[in-house]
Structure formats: structure tokens, C-alpha cells
Amino acid sequence: MGSDGMRKIYESPERIHEIIMLRDIYESLLPPRQRQVAYLKFDEDLSLSEIAQRLGISKQGCDDAVRRCVKALLSYEDKLGFRKRLAHIEQAVELAESINEHNWREMKQRILEVLRSAQAGGETGDGV
């Protein structure tokens, strides 16, 4: 994938949010420079030129570091799936919060399905 294709990956607000979440989960697996560049790009919202100037590296070197970081984060999630499992847990909490005296049996079953899916690392029947 060329730099234009990768740049599009991290420019939409939704993708930036996803990358920040993945970075929060997998940050300790990133090399220090990628960690630093990711923080400046996604948390401080600095341009590549501003990051490059701050770190004393070329703009291209900065862009390369951001792209490697994003690629690594996506790869970690693909292999380890912690964000997907966290989404299952969040779904189970939402279901648990909607339990009442009329639906508790049904909700118990749905919660167990979601938690079993999280435990297995797979998807639920509704694609979550």
C-alpha cells in the first residue's frame, strides 16, 4: 500500500479514534520512536511537519514512522484481538444494564453468548 493509501487510513476521525484505542491497548509493544510519533500525531494532532521539526527528523521519516505504527497496531489487533474482546465485554455490560424482571432469562442467555464469544475470540451471531 502506498503512502497515500496509508494516509487515508489515519485521516478520518473514526479511524483516528480506532488507532488511538489500539495504541492504548498495544502501546507497550511499539518501539519508543513509534510511540512518541503516535502520541504527537493522534493525541496532540500535530502535522507531520510539526512532528518532524519537534523530533529533529525528516518529514518523510515521520510519515514512515506513523505508517509503521498504524500497520503494527492493526497487525497486533489482527493477531491478538484484544479490542474485539473488549467490544464483546462492553456489549455484555450494556445487555446486563438492560435486564429487568420481565427479560432476565433472555438477557442472561444473550450475555452468556456474548461472553462465550469473547472468550473464544470469535464473533457473535449479530456480527459483533
ABEGO torsion letter per residue (X at the ends): XBAAAAAAAAABAAAAAAAAAAAAAAAAABBAAAAAAAAAAAAAGBBAAAAAAAAGBBAAAAAAAAAAAAAAAAAAAAAAGAAAAAAAAAAAAAAAAABBAAAAAAAAAAAAAAAAAAAAGBBBAAGX
